[in-house]
Amino acid sequence: MPQNLLVSVMPANDAPLPKIARSVTTAEARGTYVGHPGHPEWVEVLVDCPGAQGLFTYRAGEVQVQPGDILSVPFGTQQVGAIAIRLIAQPSSDLDLSSIRAVEEVVSPGFFPPTYWALLYQVSDYYCASVMQVIKVALPPGLLGRSQRRIRLTDAAKSLSASSAADAAAIGQLDPAAVLVLNRLQAQKDGDYTWQYLQRQVRGANRGLRQLLQLGWVESYLEPPAPVRPKRQQAVVLTANPPDLPLSPKQQEIVDVLKRRGGDLWLQELLQLCHTSSSVLKALAQKGVVVIQPREVLRTEAGLPLQLDSPKPLTAAQGKALTAIASLQGYAQVLLHGVTGSGKTEVYLQAIAPSCSRESLPWYWFLKLA
């Protein structure tokens, strides 16, 4: 079997990262990224709305926006969530500036780190795919819809004192809706409520929240969706040293079945095998003979347990290729050349392995993978 492998390392392109397309339709264009010093006036966002294609341009206005922020923006007749993708110095020439609407507010600043978008740009450039295609694959589906916006008091608001004349005067200047929102949060032990709850409880909550955010008395953040909970089911486990107590014939049958089955069974399965009721099992549990407890049900097919694979010994050519790849720093293009059967896949696997620990990847990658 041929074992010749050749690694060719091509230097990464030092040109600026490709521009994400701005589109109010499905058209997308590539170009050079144009930064904007200071406070940018325009931002391109990905909106969380079924059927929306491409990126949409909004006016940042007085709102401090950075790539990776979660925003609230007007979209048609709705107010929807959006992700700030990039800042631009000037909108596309085909846009009527007077028709561009403003960002309502920043819901959660810095939700995605800037390095995440740099990675997506590189993937787009490398695979000659539009950045929109890469973003849609990379982001967890329904992220904004499944995440929950919350409002909480800041330390400045928690230190407000009713006996302070300055604090009382500041509160007296608040809009009535802002006072109601503030009172609701102060009455809650942790000073933290879902935005949906506050909107239901306070008329004009949007107006009140805006004022409290400007004062720095509250902050808005996005609570990520909870991970998928494991499926649990009741199991019956025979105790290691059961007390020497008299058992009824049915209780003794249950004990005998458990012993034959290795000492534990799912509750429903045991009830069916012994043609008994849960009350009999509870009586056994009260005697200390068995324990009834919830247990995770593995979502895998029944069968022999899978054995973890281990790295295979490398040939001299494979080892040389792996060493060349491992010595690279940062982003680089690599061509691994070898005929079928020369062991390229094993080189791929061993080159990737050091980067596959859960600790080295962002939490939202595992939302996507879960």
Number of C-alpha atoms within 10 A of each C-alpha: 8 10 15 16 21 14 18 14 14 10 10 12 11 6 7 10 17 19 19 22 21 24 18 14 11 12 11 17 12 14 11 11 15 15 12 13 7 6 15 20 20 22 26 25 27 23 24 19 16 7 7 14 16 22 27 21 26 23 19 21 16 13 15 14 24 22 21 22 23 27 22 20 23 16 16 7 6 9 12 17 22 26 25 26 21 26 24 18 15 15 19 13 7 6 12 9 14 6 9 14 15 19 23 19 19 23 22 20 19 16 18 19 13 15 10 13 17 13 12 17 21 16 16 20 17 11 9 9 12 20 25 21 12 16 17 11 11 15 13 17 13 12 16 22 13 13 13 16 18 19 23 21 23 16 11 11 19 13 11 15 11 11 8 10 10 12 14 13 11 12 16 11 10 15 15 17 19 24 20 20 24 22 12 16 21 16 10 12 7 10 18 19 17 16 20 13 11 20 14 10 13 17 15 17 21 15 13 20 26 15 18 21 17 10 13 14 19 24 19 21 19 18 15 16 15 10 9 8 7 11 11 12 13 15 18 22 21 22 14 9 9 11 10 9 9 9 14 11 9 14 17 13 15 22 20 13 16 18 14 9 10 10 16 20 19 17 18 14 12 20 16 10 11 13 10 15 12 12 9 15 22 14 14 21 17 11 16 16 21 24 18 18 13 14 14 12 12 10 8 7 7 7 6 6 8 6 6 5 6 7 10 9 9 15 14 12 17 21 14 16 22 21 14 15 22 13 8 12 7 6 11 12 14 15 11 17 14 15 12 11 11 18 19 20 12 16 23 14 12 16 16 12 10 10 11 9 8 10 8 9 11 12 11 16 13 12 17 13 8 9
